[in-house]
Amino acid sequence: MMSSRHQLIISSQRRFEPMSAAMLRFASYHSTTISTSDHQKKNPSMSTKDYRYCVELVKNRDRESYLCGLLMPYNARRSFFGIRAWNAELASIKGGSVLNRNKGEQANAALQVRIQWWREGLNKIYDSQQQSENNHEKTINATIFRTTIRGTRTDLHDEQPETITDMVEYADNIVSSLLYLTLETVNVRDEAVDVVAQHAGIGIGLATALRGVRFRLARGECSIPKEFFPEEFPYHKLMHTNNNTDQLKDAVKRVCILAYSHLSKAQELQSTVPKHARMCFLPIIPALHYLSKLENAKYDIFDERLLEHDNLKILALLGRTWLTGVF
């Protein structure tokens, strides 16, 4: 007889696969290749359906990436949405780990199945690509995709980073990797540009972590490193009362300044980025906008103005970058 643990793993996998199969199938043609015309000719309806799935997924889960995607060059747009859909799915695994934290070993095993599903799916894509006779002009580096999986797995059960170095490393593994992948969709592989992408990714990742502080506190977590707080800092009181403290504001300010420094460095070095690749750095714009709002709120993460949706403002800022080529 099948054990209850095994049954849970199998049922979890069955529920998960239909939801994600379209995205992974699309990624196999658009996130791993620059040239996809052959596949589109062979099965245009499936390609279009999978692309729409990716776009809707990003639109619903990552609105700012969706706005950035609309302004990406046409020949890179499909790959961009495939990559961002990939990231949205990996991010949902972390969310699941929070919901299932108190449900025991079986729930944790189901989360590991989800990560393993992505790892195996990615391996199949690249294994079949190497063995096939298909003519692909460019192949996106599988190692970068695997770095995002590794970063997600490492962060799966971490309630709070120990040090700012841990926080930066996670941002680098996830967000910088997304930028490296996006650059490859426009056929840019250059060490100098990768330096820009690394600074940008760390800055964006830190800003994203700050945006999530309020919500993670409500779930019993904190994305700001422990080293920025006294040993007995009252996280749980913050979670229940939304009372801010000078210590929390100071910690938020320190992360904010570090994020600004990385984004500013990326801006300083943007002359090394080919003009046709600068749209890959559009995600810098929403990150800078949020950091500016946080600064105006005097680093109070509970300020209600930080929850306001600024889609029109962000779209205008993105449009300016699109027109000028300067991020």
C-alpha positions as CSV (number, residue, x, y, z in Angstrom):
1,M,0.0,0.0,0.0
2,M,1.2,3.5,-0.9
3,S,2.3,5.5,2.2
4,S,0.4,8.7,3.0
5,R,3.5,10.7,2.4
6,H,3.9,9.2,-1.1
7,Q,0.2,9.8,-1.9
8,L,0.6,13.5,-1.0
9,I,3.7,13.9,-3.2
10,I,1.9,12.3,-6.2
11,S,-1.3,14.3,-5.7
12,S,0.7,17.5,-5.4
13,Q,2.6,16.7,-8.5
14,R,-0.6,16.0,-10.5
15,R,-2.2,19.3,-9.4
16,F,1.0,21.2,-10.2
17,E,1.8,19.8,-13.6
18,P,-1.2,21.0,-15.6
19,M,-0.9,24.5,-14.2
20,S,2.8,24.7,-15.2
21,A,3.1,22.5,-18.3
22,A,2.2,25.3,-20.7
23,M,4.7,27.7,-19.2
24,L,7.5,25.1,-19.3
25,R,6.6,24.0,-22.8
26,F,6.7,27.6,-23.9
27,A,10.0,28.2,-22.1
28,S,11.5,25.3,-24.0
29,Y,11.1,27.1,-27.2
30,H,11.2,30.8,-26.2
31,S,13.3,31.0,-23.0
32,T,16.0,28.7,-24.2
33,T,16.2,29.9,-27.8
34,I,16.5,33.2,-29.6
35,S,15.3,31.9,-32.9
36,T,11.9,30.2,-32.7
37,S,10.5,30.5,-36.2
38,D,10.8,26.8,-36.9
39,H,8.6,25.8,-34.0
40,Q,6.1,28.5,-34.7
41,K,5.7,27.2,-38.2
42,K,5.2,23.6,-37.0
43,N,2.7,24.4,-34.3
44,P,1.6,28.0,-34.2
45,S,-1.5,27.5,-32.2
46,M,0.3,25.8,-29.3
47,S,3.0,28.5,-29.4
48,T,0.5,31.3,-29.2
49,K,-1.5,29.6,-26.5
50,D,1.6,29.0,-24.3
51,Y,2.8,32.6,-24.9
52,R,-0.6,34.0,-23.8
53,Y,-0.4,31.8,-20.7
54,C,3.0,33.3,-19.8
55,V,1.8,36.9,-20.4
56,E,-1.3,36.4,-18.2
57,L,0.7,34.8,-15.5
58,V,3.2,37.7,-15.4
59,K,0.3,40.2,-15.7
60,N,-1.5,38.7,-12.6
61,R,1.6,38.1,-10.4
62,D,4.2,40.7,-11.4
63,R,2.5,43.8,-12.8
64,E,5.7,45.8,-13.1
65,S,7.5,43.1,-15.1
66,Y,4.4,43.0,-17.3
67,L,4.7,46.7,-18.1
68,C,8.4,46.3,-18.7
69,G,7.7,43.4,-21.1
70,L,5.3,45.5,-23.2
71,L,8.3,47.8,-24.0
72,M,10.8,45.1,-24.8
73,P,12.0,44.7,-28.4
74,Y,9.6,42.6,-30.4
75,N,12.1,39.8,-31.1
76,A,12.9,39.5,-27.4
77,R,9.4,40.0,-25.9
78,R,8.3,36.4,-26.1
79,S,11.4,35.2,-24.3
80,F,11.1,37.9,-21.7
81,F,7.6,36.8,-20.7
82,G,8.8,33.2,-20.7
83,I,11.6,34.0,-18.3
84,R,9.4,36.2,-16.0
85,A,6.8,33.5,-15.9
86,W,9.5,31.1,-14.9
87,N,10.4,33.4,-12.0
88,A,6.8,33.9,-11.0
89,E,6.3,30.2,-10.7
90,L,9.5,29.8,-8.6
91,A,8.4,32.6,-6.4
92,S,5.1,30.9,-5.7
93,I,7.1,27.9,-4.2
94,K,8.4,30.2,-1.5
95,G,4.9,31.4,-0.8
96,G,3.8,27.8,-0.5
97,S,6.5,27.1,2.0
98,V,5.1,29.8,4.3
99,L,1.6,28.5,4.1
100,N,2.7,24.9,4.8
101,R,5.3,25.6,7.4
102,N,3.2,24.3,10.2
103,K,1.8,21.3,8.3
104,G,4.7,19.0,8.8
105,E,7.0,16.9,6.8
106,Q,4.5,15.9,4.1
107,A,3.8,19.5,3.1
108,N,7.6,20.2,2.9
109,A,8.0,17.1,0.7
110,A,5.4,18.4,-1.7
111,L,7.3,21.7,-2.0
112,Q,10.5,19.8,-2.7
113,V,8.6,18.0,-5.5
114,R,7.7,21.3,-7.1
115,I,11.4,22.3,-7.1
116,Q,12.5,18.9,-8.4
117,W,9.8,19.1,-11.1
118,W,11.3,22.3,-12.5
119,R,14.8,21.0,-12.3
120,E,14.0,17.9,-14.2
121,G,11.9,19.8,-16.7
122,L,14.8,22.1,-17.3
123,N,17.2,19.2,-17.7
124,K,14.9,17.6,-20.3
125,I,14.7,20.8,-22.3
126,Y,18.4,21.2,-22.6
127,D,19.1,17.5,-23.0
128,S,16.7,17.3,-25.9
129,Q,18.1,20.5,-27.4
130,Q,21.6,19.0,-27.5
131,Q,20.4,15.8,-29.1
132,S,18.0,17.3,-31.6
133,E,18.8,18.4,-35.2
134,N,16.8,21.6,-34.8
135,N,18.6,24.8,-36.0
136,H,18.8,27.2,-33.0
137,E,20.7,30.3,-33.6
138,K,21.4,31.0,-29.9
139,T,20.9,29.0,-26.7
140,I,20.4,30.7,-23.4
141,N,22.8,29.4,-20.7
142,A,21.1,26.6,-18.7
143,T,23.4,27.3,-15.7
144,I,21.7,30.7,-15.2
145,F,18.3,29.0,-15.0
146,R,19.7,26.5,-12.5
147,T,21.1,29.3,-10.4
148,T,17.5,30.7,-9.9
149,I,16.4,27.2,-8.8
150,R,19.3,26.9,-6.4
151,G,18.5,30.3,-5.0
152,T,14.8,29.5,-4.5
153,R,15.7,26.2,-2.8
154,T,18.1,27.9,-0.4
155,D,15.6,30.5,0.5
156,L,12.7,28.1,0.8
157,H,12.6,27.8,4.6
158,D,14.6,30.9,5.6
159,E,12.4,33.2,7.7
160,Q,15.1,35.9,7.9
161,P,18.6,36.3,6.4
162,E,21.4,36.4,9.0
163,T,23.5,39.0,7.4
164,I,23.3,41.7,4.6
165,T,25.7,39.5,2.7
166,D,23.1,36.7,2.6
167,M,20.5,39.2,1.5
168,V,22.7,40.5,-1.3
169,E,23.6,36.9,-2.4
170,Y,20.0,36.0,-2.7
171,A,19.2,39.1,-4.8
172,D,22.2,38.3,-7.0
173,N,21.2,34.6,-7.5
174,I,17.6,35.5,-8.5
175,V,17.3,39.0,-9.9
176,S,20.8,39.4,-11.5
177,S,20.3,36.0,-13.1
178,L,17.0,37.1,-14.6
179,L,18.8,40.1,-16.1
180,Y,21.5,37.8,-17.5
181,L,18.9,35.7,-19.1
182,T,17.1,38.7,-20.5
183,L,20.3,40.0,-22.0
184,E,20.8,36.7,-23.8
185,T,17.5,37.1,-25.5
186,V,18.9,40.2,-27.3
187,N,22.1,38.3,-28.1
188,V,24.3,40.2,-25.6
189,R,27.0,38.2,-23.8
190,D,29.6,40.6,-22.5
191,E,31.4,40.7,-19.2
192,A,31.2,44.5,-18.9
193,V,27.4,44.4,-19.4
194,D,27.2,41.5,-16.9
195,V,28.7,43.8,-14.3
196,V,26.0,46.3,-14.9
197,A,23.4,43.6,-14.7
198,Q,24.8,42.3,-11.4
199,H,24.6,45.8,-9.8
200,A,21.1,46.3,-11.2
201,G,20.0,42.9,-10.0
202,I,21.2,43.3,-6.5
203,G,19.6,46.8,-6.3
204,I,16.3,45.6,-7.6
205,G,16.4,42.5,-5.4
206,L,17.0,44.6,-2.3
207,A,14.2,47.0,-3.2
208,T,11.9,44.0,-3.8
209,A,12.8,42.7,-0.3
210,L,12.0,46.0,1.2
211,R,8.6,46.1,-0.5
212,G,7.9,42.7,1.1
213,V,8.9,43.5,4.7
214,R,5.4,44.5,5.8
215,F,3.8,41.4,4.3
216,R,6.5,39.1,5.6
217,L,6.2,40.4,9.1
218,A,2.5,39.5,8.9
219,R,3.5,36.0,8.1
220,G,6.1,35.8,10.9
221,E,9.1,36.5,8.8
222,C,11.4,39.4,8.1
223,S,13.4,40.1,5.0
224,I,15.8,42.5,6.7
225,P,18.9,40.8,8.1
226,K,19.2,39.9,11.8
227,E,22.5,41.7,12.1
228,F,20.7,45.0,11.8
229,F,18.6,44.4,14.9
230,P,19.2,43.8,18.6
231,E,19.0,40.1,19.6
232,E,15.6,40.5,21.3
233,F,14.0,42.7,18.7
234,P,10.1,42.5,19.0
235,Y,9.2,41.3,15.5
236,H,6.0,39.7,16.6
237,K,4.8,42.9,18.2
238,L,5.4,44.7,14.9
239,M,3.4,42.0,13.1
240,H,0.4,42.4,15.3
241,T,0.3,46.1,16.1
242,N,2.0,47.7,13.0
243,N,3.9,49.9,15.5
244,N,7.1,51.2,13.9
245,T,10.3,51.7,15.8
246,D,13.4,53.8,15.1
247,Q,15.4,50.6,15.0
248,L,13.3,49.2,12.2
249,K,13.4,52.5,10.3
250,D,17.1,52.6,10.6
251,A,17.4,49.0,9.3
252,V,15.1,49.8,6.4
253,K,17.2,53.0,5.6
254,R,20.5,51.0,5.6
255,V,19.1,48.5,3.1
256,C,17.5,51.3,1.0
257,I,20.9,53.1,0.8
258,L,22.6,49.9,-0.3
259,A,20.0,49.3,-3.0
260,Y,20.4,52.9,-4.2
261,S,24.2,52.5,-4.4
262,H,23.9,49.4,-6.6
263,L,21.3,50.9,-8.9
264,S,23.3,54.2,-9.2
265,K,26.4,52.1,-10.1
266,A,24.5,50.4,-12.8
267,Q,23.3,53.8,-14.2
268,E,26.9,55.1,-14.1
269,L,28.1,52.1,-16.2
270,Q,25.2,52.0,-18.7
271,S,27.5,53.4,-21.4
272,T,28.9,49.9,-21.7
273,V,25.5,48.5,-22.6
274,P,24.6,48.4,-26.3
275,K,21.6,50.6,-27.1
276,H,19.5,47.8,-28.3
277,A,20.0,46.0,-24.9
278,R,19.1,48.8,-22.6
279,M,15.5,47.9,-22.5
280,C,16.6,44.8,-20.6
281,F,17.3,47.1,-17.6
282,L,13.8,48.6,-17.5
283,P,13.1,46.9,-14.1
284,I,15.5,49.4,-12.6
285,I,12.8,52.1,-13.0
286,P,10.1,50.7,-10.8
287,A,12.7,49.8,-8.1
288,L,14.0,53.4,-8.1
289,H,10.5,54.7,-7.9
290,Y,9.7,52.6,-4.9
291,L,12.9,53.5,-3.1
292,S,12.0,57.2,-3.7
293,K,8.6,56.7,-2.2
294,L,10.2,54.9,0.8
295,E,12.6,57.8,1.3
296,N,9.7,60.3,1.2
297,A,7.9,58.1,3.8
298,K,10.9,58.5,6.1
299,Y,11.6,54.8,5.8
300,D,8.3,53.9,7.5
301,I,7.3,50.6,5.9
302,F,3.8,50.9,7.4
303,D,3.1,54.2,5.6
304,E,-0.1,53.5,3.6
305,R,1.2,55.5,0.6
306,L,3.6,52.7,-0.1
307,L,0.6,50.5,-0.9
308,E,-0.8,52.8,-3.6
309,H,-0.7,51.4,-7.2
310,D,1.3,53.7,-9.4
311,N,0.9,51.9,-12.7
312,L,0.4,55.1,-14.8
313,K,3.3,56.9,-13.1
314,I,5.6,53.8,-13.6
315,L,4.5,53.4,-17.2
316,A,5.3,57.1,-17.9
317,L,8.8,56.6,-16.3
318,L,9.3,53.4,-18.3
319,G,8.1,55.2,-21.5
320,R,10.7,58.0,-20.9
321,T,13.5,55.3,-20.7
322,W,12.1,53.6,-23.8
323,L,12.3,56.9,-25.7
324,T,15.6,58.1,-24.5
325,G,17.5,54.8,-24.1
326,V,18.7,56.0,-20.7
327,F,17.8,54.1,-17.5
